[in-house]
Amino acid sequence: MSRVALVTGGSRGIGAAISTALKDAGYTVAATYAGNDEKAAAFTAETGIKTYKWDVGSYEDCAAGIAKVEADLGPVEVLVNNAGITRDAPFHKMSPTQWKEVMDTNLSGVFNMTHPIWPGMRERKFGRIVTISSINGQKGQFAQVNYAAAKAGDIGFTKALAQEGARAGITVNVVAPGYINTEMMATIPEKVMDQIVAGIPVGRLGEAAEIARTVVFLASDDAGFITGSTISANGGQYML
Ligand SMILES: NC(=O)c1ccc[n+]([C@@H]2O[C@H](COP(=O)([O-])OP(=O)(O)OC[C@H]3O[C@@H](n4cnc5c(N)ncnc54)[C@H](OP(=O)(O)O)[C@@H]3O)[C@@H](O)[C@H]2O)c1
C-alpha cells in the first residue's frame, strides 16, 4: 500500500508541484486549498489528485478535514504544510488584520494541521512533516514583519517538534525557498525582477519542481536521519 501524503495549498503554485512530485514518487496524495474552486477542479482533472477545501487557520476545520481525508485514503503519513499567504505593508501601515491573517494561515495553520495528525504518527512510529517557510523568515524583509515573523516561527516550531518526534520515527523539517518562478512572480514588473535576479548568485529564479524534489527527498526513508533541519533552496541568495 502506498503512503498517504497530505499537502496544504497543494492545488496550485509550489504546492501543486509538491503534490504532483509526491504522486509521481508513488504516494497517494490529497491536496487542500482555501477557496479557488476553479483551480482546484482543474488540478484534479489534470492530475487525478483529490482536493479538499478548508481554511488551515481553523483548528476545527483542520481536524474535520483530516478525518475526511483519512476516511477516504487512509492514515496520513506525510504532511506538507505549504499553504501560505502574504499581506505586505510597511510596519507603520500594517493593520492588526494583516498581522492576524498571516499568523493564522502561515503559523497557526501549521499547528492546526500538525496537531490532529501527530497522535497517529506517534502510534504508528512513522511520520514525515515538512513545512514550507521562506528565505524572508530567515533574513527578514521590508514590509513583511508579519510574514517574516510567521515563517521564522515555523522554523522554531520545527526544531522543537523534531525533538519530540525523534524517538517515534517522525522527522520534522523545513524547506525555505528563495524566489520561485510562480504566478505571484509573474506580476512583478520586469525592472524589479531584474534587480531580484541580480541578487541571486545562480542568476535565475528557482522552479517549483526544485522545491518539490527537496520535499520528496525529506519525505523518503532515505532522509530518516534528517530532522529539525531547515534546507535553504534559494540559489545562494542567503547562506546560513
Ligand atoms: N512563491 C515564492 O516565491 C515563495 C518563496 C518562498 C516561500 N514561499 C512559500 O511557499 C508556499 C507556497 O507559495 P505559492 O507562491 O506557491 O502560493 P500560491 O500560489 O499563492 O498558492 C497558495 C496555496 O495555498 C492555499 N491557501 C492559502 N491560504 C490558505 C488557507 N487559509 N487555508 C488553506 N489553504 C490556503 C491556496 O488556496 P486557493 O488556491 O484556494 O487560494 C493555494 O492552494 C507558501 O507558504 C509561501 O509562503 C513561496
The ligand as a Gaussian input file, in Angstrom:
#p B3LYP/6-31G(d) Opt

LIG

0 1
 N        6.399000      31.824000      -4.468000
 C        7.543000      32.070000      -3.884000
 O        8.492000      32.612000      -4.481000
 C        7.773000      31.627000      -2.452000
 C        9.020000      31.878000      -1.859000
 C        9.238000      31.439000      -0.544000
 C        8.240000      30.778000       0.138000
 N        7.032000      30.563000      -0.450000
 C        6.027000      29.830000       0.342000
 O        5.645000      28.682000      -0.403000
 C        4.278000      28.370000      -0.139000
 C        3.504000      28.295000      -1.449000
 O        3.618000      29.557000      -2.108000
 P        2.990000      29.813000      -3.568000
 O        3.641000      31.026000      -4.110000
 O        3.001000      28.544000      -4.336000
 O        1.480000      30.197000      -3.142000
 P        0.167000      30.365000      -4.056000
 O        0.482000      30.110000      -5.496000
 O       -0.432000      31.659000      -3.663000
 O       -0.773000      29.157000      -3.533000
 C       -1.142000      29.136000      -2.199000
 C       -1.945000      27.884000      -1.913000
 O       -2.288000      27.910000      -0.521000
 C       -3.702000      27.851000      -0.383000
 N       -4.105000      28.605000       0.789000
 C       -3.898000      29.928000       1.048000
 N       -4.433000      30.256000       2.242000
 C       -4.999000      29.124000       2.740000
 C       -5.733000      28.830000       3.916000
 N       -6.006000      29.756000       4.863000
 N       -6.193000      27.553000       4.084000
 C       -5.926000      26.610000       3.144000
 N       -5.232000      26.830000       2.040000
 C       -4.773000      28.082000       1.824000
 C       -4.240000      28.423000      -1.692000
 O       -5.594000      28.003000      -1.914000
 P       -6.524000      28.744000      -3.036000
 O       -5.994000      28.273000      -4.367000
 O       -7.884000      28.276000      -2.750000
 O       -6.313000      30.222000      -2.826000
 C       -3.244000      27.819000      -2.674000
 O       -3.574000      26.452000      -2.935000
 C        3.769000      29.456000       0.816000
 O        3.844000      29.007000       2.131000
 C        4.741000      30.611000       0.570000
 O        4.813000      31.448000       1.677000
 C        6.780000      30.977000      -1.735000

